[in-house]
Amino acid sequence: MLTDLLLASLHHLLFFALIAMLVSESALLRGTVDAPALQRLARLDAGYGMVAGLLLAVGLLRVFYGIKGADFYLHNPWFHAKLGCFVLAGLLSILPTIRFARWRKALHANPQFVPAAPEVASMARIVRFELALVAAILVFAAMMARYGGF
């Protein structure tokens, strides 16, 4: 039972860290992205990737070593919906990661570089959509816990 408590607690803390990083990225993408903002975006994005990986690992540990057991999760449609949203958010996050890396490279080549406003707006929309997927994950988690397999 202690293992389950530790895994659940770590899972929740990592999820809140993921949300904080996405919200921070979204805030930084609201206006002009200058050099300091670009550096923060790159660090946040790296942290986001690390936390997402840890979140997935801890989530899998919960599935196989948690108190509910793998059968509960693997036969639960809300778990699959939750996991699907997580995977979709992860796939969507590839685009900003690549774009932020390009921007940093351009900044190193030209210290006056500022990304074009339409590019920044495009990345902001993706990050906000990821946040919407995170909200859906929270709803599916509640449904999973309360309604099981219907």
MORA-V428175 format. One record per run of one state. SS is the DSSP state (alpha for helix, beta for strand, coil for the rest). FROM is the first residue (numbers start at 1). TO is the last residue. If there is no record, write none. Layout:
[[SS | FROM | TO] [SS | FROM | TO]]
//
This chain:
[[coil | 1 | 1] [alpha | 2 | 28] [coil | 29 | 34] [alpha | 35 | 65] [coil | 66 | 68] [alpha | 69 | 74] [coil | 75 | 76] [alpha | 77 | 109] [coil | 110 | 116] [alpha | 117 | 147] [coil | 148 | 150]]
//
